[in-house]
């Protein structure tokens, strides 16, 4: 599939959604100059949120979309947009995902790490990035399961399924990287400080990835490869797998 190089973050994330507007971003200058063919109206908060996403202003997008979701919690069309905004705040770069090759059991960590923030790049802000990525997952999971299934008639469902797979995988890798880096570089020996709870969480997230190809399949391959490693605990298996598959 040919990818348009100048597609924005918002366009890529919500391509499967039905986007409607009263005046619309394409007609803003016509509206201002009085040259629009149809009556122009004040932009809605939904439109402002999409413009913020398009401009990479994730803080504004989160604020606007969260307000809309709180006001109408059963309007699930906004949830993938809100999840996209939180993922953007985490430092997740969707533009790199488009051309990513999730080809093998070990490639998902290497591939994901290449376009995710690391403890080295984020420093003290890494925990905030982790929280934002986790929030993007929980926002999507809060959509009723039948409304975010591939069989759903809802127009946002395809986008929600794709996003959930990517964000779950990203969160698992970010959590693994939390213990795989020192303050200056990748250091797999740091995995000895991983908690048993986080080790189990990483395995659970990888195994829950959906899809028979791409990131979903790669995540499950990685999960199977980790479980096949020597070690009495999940933590030890993760450490052995990381040592065998350096960045």
VENUR-V716606 format. One record per run of one state. SS is the DSSP state (h for helix, s for strand, l for the rest). FROM is the first residue (numbers start at 1). LEN is the number of residues. If there is no record, write none. Layout:
SS&FROM&LEN, SS&FROM&LEN
This chain:
l&1&8, h&9&5, l&14&11, h&25&9, l&34&11, h&45&10, l&55&3, h&58&14, l&72&5, h&77&14, l&91&3, h&94&4, l&98&9, h&107&7, l&114&5, h&119&23, l&142&3, h&145&3, l&148&9, h&157&22, l&179&2, s&181&1, l&182&4, s&186&1, l&187&1, h&188&6, l&194&2, h&196&12, l&208&6, h&214&14, l&228&6, h&234&11, l&245&3
